[in-house]
Amino acid sequence: MSIQQLKDKALANQAVKAEYDLLEPEFALIDTLVTMRNKAGMTQDQVAQKLGTQKSNISRLERGSTNPSWKTLQNYAHACGFEISMKLKSLKHHVSGAH
Protein backbone atom coordinates (compact mmCIF):
# COMPACT_ATOMS: atom_id res chain seq x y z
CA MET A 1 0.00 0.00 0.00
CA SER A 2 1.40 3.41 -0.95
CA ILE A 3 1.50 6.38 1.41
CA GLN A 4 -1.19 8.11 -0.66
CA GLN A 5 -3.45 5.04 -0.46
CA LEU A 6 -2.91 4.87 3.30
CA LYS A 7 -3.71 8.58 3.61
CA ASP A 8 -6.86 8.20 1.49
CA LYS A 9 -7.99 5.24 3.61
CA ALA A 10 -7.42 7.18 6.84
CA LEU A 11 -9.22 10.26 5.53
CA ALA A 12 -12.26 8.15 4.65
CA ASN A 13 -12.87 8.09 8.42
CA GLN A 14 -14.80 11.30 9.15
CA ALA A 15 -13.23 11.78 12.60
CA VAL A 16 -9.73 11.51 11.14
CA LYS A 17 -10.67 13.86 8.28
CA ALA A 18 -12.03 16.46 10.70
CA GLU A 19 -8.79 16.45 12.70
CA TYR A 20 -6.72 16.54 9.52
CA ASP A 21 -8.70 19.53 8.24
CA LEU A 22 -7.99 21.41 11.47
CA LEU A 23 -4.26 21.04 10.74
CA GLU A 24 -4.51 22.30 7.14
CA PRO A 25 -3.24 25.82 7.90
CA GLU A 26 -0.17 24.35 9.60
CA PHE A 27 0.48 22.04 6.64
CA ALA A 28 0.10 25.01 4.28
CA LEU A 29 2.66 27.04 6.26
CA ILE A 30 5.15 24.17 6.21
CA ASP A 31 4.66 23.78 2.46
CA THR A 32 5.17 27.52 1.97
CA LEU A 33 8.43 27.51 3.94
CA VAL A 34 9.89 24.60 1.97
CA THR A 35 8.69 26.10 -1.32
CA MET A 36 10.38 29.44 -0.54
CA ARG A 37 13.65 27.71 0.26
CA ASN A 38 13.51 25.52 -2.84
CA LYS A 39 12.69 28.49 -5.10
CA ALA A 40 15.67 30.30 -3.61
CA GLY A 41 17.81 27.27 -4.48
CA MET A 42 18.99 27.03 -0.89
CA THR A 43 19.67 24.16 1.46
CA GLN A 44 18.58 24.11 5.09
CA ASP A 45 22.24 24.65 5.97
CA GLN A 46 22.42 27.80 3.87
CA VAL A 47 19.25 29.25 5.38
CA ALA A 48 20.58 28.44 8.86
CA GLN A 49 23.86 30.23 8.11
CA LYS A 50 21.99 33.34 6.90
CA LEU A 51 19.90 33.32 10.07
CA GLY A 52 22.80 32.62 12.40
CA THR A 53 21.28 29.39 13.65
CA GLN A 54 21.74 25.66 13.19
CA LYS A 55 20.38 23.42 10.45
CA SER A 56 18.48 21.39 13.06
CA ASN A 57 16.43 24.51 13.92
CA ILE A 58 15.51 25.00 10.26
CA SER A 59 14.61 21.32 9.99
CA ARG A 60 12.31 21.56 13.03
CA LEU A 61 10.70 24.70 11.60
CA GLU A 62 10.06 22.99 8.26
CA ARG A 63 8.63 19.89 9.96
CA GLY A 64 6.20 21.98 11.98
CA SER A 65 7.58 20.78 15.29
CA THR A 66 8.11 24.31 16.62
CA ASN A 67 5.81 27.24 17.24
CA PRO A 68 7.68 30.05 15.46
CA SER A 69 7.18 33.72 16.17
CA TRP A 70 6.10 36.11 13.43
CA LYS A 71 9.63 37.54 13.49
CA THR A 72 11.14 34.09 12.91
CA LEU A 73 8.86 33.57 9.91
CA GLN A 74 9.80 37.00 8.53
CA ASN A 75 13.51 36.31 8.98
CA TYR A 76 13.19 32.92 7.29
CA ALA A 77 11.34 34.45 4.34
CA HIS A 78 13.88 37.28 4.01
CA ALA A 79 16.76 34.77 4.10
CA CYS A 80 15.12 33.06 1.11
CA GLY A 81 14.49 36.35 -0.69
CA PHE A 82 10.78 36.59 0.04
CA GLU A 83 8.41 38.82 1.97
CA ILE A 84 5.52 37.36 3.93
CA SER A 85 2.16 38.87 4.68
CA MET A 86 -0.93 37.85 6.55
CA LYS A 87 -4.49 37.90 5.36
CA LEU A 88 -7.54 37.69 7.52
CA LYS A 89 -10.81 36.03 6.72
CA SER A 90 -13.92 35.92 8.81
CA LEU A 91 -14.99 32.61 10.25
CA LYS A 92 -18.61 33.75 10.18
CA HIS A 93 -20.70 33.30 7.06
CA HIS A 94 -22.44 36.57 6.35
CA VAL A 95 -25.78 36.43 4.59
CA SER A 96 -26.73 39.59 2.76
CA GLY A 97 -29.75 41.26 4.32
CA ALA A 98 -29.73 39.03 7.41
CA HIS A 99 -29.95 40.64 10.87
C-alpha positions as CSV (number, residue, x, y, z in Angstrom):
1,M,0.0,0.0,0.0
2,S,1.4,3.4,-1.0
3,I,1.5,6.4,1.4
4,Q,-1.2,8.1,-0.7
5,Q,-3.4,5.0,-0.5
6,L,-2.9,4.9,3.3
7,K,-3.7,8.6,3.6
8,D,-6.9,8.2,1.5
9,K,-8.0,5.2,3.6
10,A,-7.4,7.2,6.8
11,L,-9.2,10.3,5.5
12,A,-12.3,8.2,4.6
13,N,-12.9,8.1,8.4
14,Q,-14.8,11.3,9.2
15,A,-13.2,11.8,12.6
16,V,-9.7,11.5,11.1
17,K,-10.7,13.9,8.3
18,A,-12.0,16.5,10.7
19,E,-8.8,16.4,12.7
20,Y,-6.7,16.5,9.5
21,D,-8.7,19.5,8.2
22,L,-8.0,21.4,11.5
23,L,-4.3,21.0,10.7
24,E,-4.5,22.3,7.1
25,P,-3.2,25.8,7.9
26,E,-0.2,24.3,9.6
27,F,0.5,22.0,6.6
28,A,0.1,25.0,4.3
29,L,2.7,27.0,6.3
30,I,5.2,24.2,6.2
31,D,4.7,23.8,2.5
32,T,5.2,27.5,2.0
33,L,8.4,27.5,3.9
34,V,9.9,24.6,2.0
35,T,8.7,26.1,-1.3
36,M,10.4,29.4,-0.5
37,R,13.7,27.7,0.3
38,N,13.5,25.5,-2.8
39,K,12.7,28.5,-5.1
40,A,15.7,30.3,-3.6
41,G,17.8,27.3,-4.5
42,M,19.0,27.0,-0.9
43,T,19.7,24.2,1.5
44,Q,18.6,24.1,5.1
45,D,22.2,24.6,6.0
46,Q,22.4,27.8,3.9
47,V,19.2,29.2,5.4
48,A,20.6,28.4,8.9
49,Q,23.9,30.2,8.1
50,K,22.0,33.3,6.9
51,L,19.9,33.3,10.1
52,G,22.8,32.6,12.4
53,T,21.3,29.4,13.7
54,Q,21.7,25.7,13.2
55,K,20.4,23.4,10.4
56,S,18.5,21.4,13.1
57,N,16.4,24.5,13.9
58,I,15.5,25.0,10.3
59,S,14.6,21.3,10.0
60,R,12.3,21.6,13.0
61,L,10.7,24.7,11.6
62,E,10.1,23.0,8.3
63,R,8.6,19.9,10.0
64,G,6.2,22.0,12.0
65,S,7.6,20.8,15.3
66,T,8.1,24.3,16.6
67,N,5.8,27.2,17.2
68,P,7.7,30.1,15.5
69,S,7.2,33.7,16.2
70,W,6.1,36.1,13.4
71,K,9.6,37.5,13.5
72,T,11.1,34.1,12.9
73,L,8.9,33.6,9.9
74,Q,9.8,37.0,8.5
75,N,13.5,36.3,9.0
76,Y,13.2,32.9,7.3
77,A,11.3,34.5,4.3
78,H,13.9,37.3,4.0
79,A,16.8,34.8,4.1
80,C,15.1,33.1,1.1
81,G,14.5,36.3,-0.7
82,F,10.8,36.6,0.0
83,E,8.4,38.8,2.0
84,I,5.5,37.4,3.9
85,S,2.2,38.9,4.7
86,M,-0.9,37.9,6.5
87,K,-4.5,37.9,5.4
88,L,-7.5,37.7,7.5
89,K,-10.8,36.0,6.7
90,S,-13.9,35.9,8.8
91,L,-15.0,32.6,10.3
92,K,-18.6,33.8,10.2
93,H,-20.7,33.3,7.1
94,H,-22.4,36.6,6.4
95,V,-25.8,36.4,4.6
96,S,-26.7,39.6,2.8
97,G,-29.7,41.3,4.3
98,A,-29.7,39.0,7.4
99,H,-29.9,40.6,10.9
